[in-house]
Amino acid sequence: MMLAVAAAVLWALGWWVNVRLANGPASDKPAVKVLIPAIFGLTIVVVWEMLVRGFEVNPVLLPAPSAILGRLASEGPRLWADFEQTIVKGAMTGYLIGGLAALGTAILADRSDFLTRGILPVGSFMAALPIVGIAPIFVKWFGSDWESKAAVVAVMVYFPILVNTVAGLRDTGSMQRDLMRTYGAGYWPTLMKLRLPAAMPFIFNGLKIATTLALIGAIVAEFFGSPTVGMGFRISTSFGQLALDMVWAEIVIAALAGSAFYGAMVLIEKRVTFWHPSQR
C-alpha cells in the first residue's frame, strides 16, 4: 500500500513539473520540448514499476519494467537478429519497394486522367484489404522468409503514398503552370522544377503515415509463417511460453524503431520542405 501511495505522489509530482515547464517562459526552447515528454515517460515507467511491485502483480499478466530491461540486456543477440529480420529486411525493403512503386504510379497517373480514374479506385480497394487476409497468401507465394513480409509491407504502404503524391502533384495553381509554359517548359521540366517540389509536403505526409504501417505489416505478417527468427515470431512463441517479459522487450524495440523511423522522416522533411509554412 505504501508503494501505491508513493506512486500516486510521484505521478502528481511529475504532472506538476510538466505543467510548470509547459506553461513557463522557456516552453518554446528545444531543451524543454524534449524534457517534457522525457519526464512524462520516465514517470510512467517508475509508477509502473512501483505499482507492479506494490500489488505483487503476476509477471504473466504484467511484468515489471526492470524485468523487461533485464530481458533486453540478456537477450541482446537474439533481439538484434529479430530486429534485423523484421525491421531491416522485411519492413525497410517493403517500404522502399512500395514507396517507389507509388511514386512511379502517381507520375504515370498524373499524365493520364484515364489512369487516375482507374488506379485510385484500385488503390482504395488494396488499402481496404485486411492484413490477416493477404499475409498468409503472400507467405504461400513468396515463402516464409522476409520476402513475403516485404511484399505485405509494400502493399500496405503503397496506397497512402500514392494518394498523397497524386494530391500533391495537383496542388500547383493554374497561374504557376501557365508561367512555366510561358517560359517554354515542357511536362518534365515543369514536373521536376515546379510540381514535384510543391508536392513534397503531401509526399512526406504519405511517407510518415507509411512508417507505422510498414512496422505493423512486417510484424503481423510473421504470425502467419516465418523462420525461427523475427519479432512477430518471437512475440507469438514467447506468449505461448508465458514469457511476457520477452514479449514486452520486443514491443519496446518495435516502439523505439518506429519512433526513430518516423523521426528520421520528419528531419528529412524539414530539410527538403524548409520553405513550406508548416516548417517555420
SVG drawing of the C-alpha trace seen along z (x, -y; Angstrom):
<svg xmlns="http://www.w3.org/2000/svg" viewBox="-13 -34 37 56">
<polyline fill="none" stroke="black" stroke-width="0.4" points="0.0,0.0 2.9,-2.4 4.3,-1.8 0.9,-2.6 0.7,-5.9 4.3,-6.7 3.3,-6.1 0.4,-8.4 2.6,-11.1 5.2,-10.6 2.6,-10.8 1.3,-14.1 4.8,-15.5 5.7,-14.6 2.4,-16.1 3.1,-19.3 6.6,-19.6 5.4,-19.1 2.6,-21.7 5.1,-24.2 7.5,-23.5 4.8,-23.7 3.4,-27.0 6.8,-28.5 8.6,-31.3 11.1,-28.8 8.4,-26.4 9.5,-27.1 13.1,-26.2 14.2,-22.9 15.6,-21.5 12.3,-22.0 10.3,-20.4 12.5,-17.3 12.4,-17.4 8.6,-17.4 8.0,-14.0 11.1,-12.6 9.8,-13.4 6.3,-12.1 7.7,-8.8 10.1,-8.3 7.2,-8.9 5.1,-6.3 7.9,-3.7 8.7,-4.4 5.0,-4.4 4.5,-1.1 7.4,0.5 6.1,-0.7 2.5,0.5 3.6,3.9 5.8,4.5 3.4,2.9 0.4,5.0 2.6,8.1 1.2,8.4 1.8,11.7 4.5,11.4 2.4,13.4 -0.2,10.6 2.2,7.6 6.0,7.8 7.8,5.0 10.0,2.6 13.1,3.9 12.3,7.4 11.8,6.1 15.1,4.2 16.8,7.4 15.5,9.3 16.8,6.7 20.2,7.0 20.4,10.8 18.8,11.5 20.7,8.8 22.0,11.1 18.6,12.8 16.7,9.5 19.2,8.0 18.6,10.9 14.8,10.4 15.2,6.7 17.4,7.3 15.0,9.9 11.8,8.0 12.7,4.3 15.8,4.1 14.8,6.9 11.1,7.0 9.8,3.5 12.5,1.4 12.7,3.4 8.9,3.4 8.8,-0.3 11.2,-1.2 9.5,1.1 6.0,-0.2 7.2,-3.9 9.0,-3.8 6.1,-1.9 3.6,-4.5 5.7,-7.5 6.1,-5.9 2.4,-5.1 1.5,-8.7 3.6,-10.2 2.0,-7.9 -1.5,-8.7 -0.7,-12.4 -0.2,-12.2 -3.5,-10.4 -7.0,-11.1 -7.9,-7.6 -5.1,-6.1 -6.1,-8.4 -9.7,-7.3 -8.7,-3.6 -5.8,-3.4 -7.2,-5.3 -10.2,-3.0 -7.9,0.0 -5.6,-1.6 -8.6,-2.2 -9.5,1.5 -5.9,2.5 -5.9,0.3 -9.1,2.0 -7.6,5.5 -7.1,6.9 -3.5,7.8 -4.7,11.0 -6.1,12.0 -3.2,11.1 -0.4,12.2 -1.0,16.0 -1.5,15.7 1.9,13.9 3.6,16.5 2.3,19.2 3.5,17.1 6.9,15.9 7.8,18.4 8.1,17.9 11.3,15.8 11.4,12.0 10.5,11.7 6.8,12.4 6.8,9.8 8.4,7.2 5.6,7.9 2.9,7.4 4.6,4.1 4.8,2.9 1.0,3.4 0.2,1.6 2.4,-1.5 1.5,-1.8 -1.9,-3.4 -1.2,-6.2 1.9,-7.3 0.1,-7.1 -2.9,-9.2 -0.8,-11.9 1.5,-12.1 -1.3,-12.4 -2.9,-15.1 0.4,-17.0 1.0,-16.9 -2.3,-18.6 -1.8,-21.2 0.0,-23.7 -2.2,-26.6 -3.0,-27.3 -1.1,-30.6 2.1,-28.8 1.7,-26.2 0.9,-29.0 4.1,-30.8 6.1,-27.7 4.5,-27.3 5.4,-30.9 9.0,-30.1 8.7,-27.3 9.0,-24.5 7.5,-21.1 6.0,-18.5 9.2,-17.1 10.8,-20.4 7.6,-21.6 7.3,-18.4 10.9,-18.5 11.1,-22.2 7.6,-23.1 5.1,-20.4 7.3,-17.8 8.9,-20.3 5.4,-21.7 4.1,-18.2 6.8,-17.4 4.7,-18.2 2.0,-15.9 4.5,-13.1 6.2,-13.3 2.7,-13.1 2.2,-9.8 5.7,-8.6 5.2,-9.4 1.9,-7.5 3.6,-4.6 6.4,-4.3 4.0,-2.9 2.2,-0.8 5.5,0.8 6.4,1.9 2.9,3.2 2.7,5.1 6.1,6.8 5.4,7.9 1.9,9.1 2.8,10.9 5.3,13.1 2.4,14.5 1.3,16.5 4.6,18.1 8.3,17.2 11.6,18.9 12.7,19.3 13.6,15.6 11.8,12.3 9.9,10.0 6.4,11.4 7.7,15.0 9.3,14.2 6.2,12.4 4.0,15.3 6.2,18.1 7.1,16.1 3.4,15.5 2.8,19.2 5.5,19.8 4.1,17.2 7.4,15.3 5.7,11.9 8.9,10.0 10.3,11.2 7.1,10.1 7.4,6.6 11.1,6.5 10.1,7.0 7.4,4.3 9.9,1.8 12.3,2.4 9.4,2.0 8.3,-1.2 11.8,-2.6 12.4,-1.6 9.1,-3.1 9.8,-6.4 13.3,-6.6 11.9,-5.8 9.2,-8.5 11.6,-11.0 14.1,-10.4 11.3,-11.2 10.4,-14.4 14.0,-15.5 14.3,-14.8 11.0,-16.6 12.3,-19.7 15.4,-19.7 13.5,-19.3 10.4,-21.4 12.1,-24.2 10.2,-26.7 6.8,-25.5 4.8,-27.5 4.4,-24.3 8.2,-24.3 8.5,-27.9"/>
</svg>
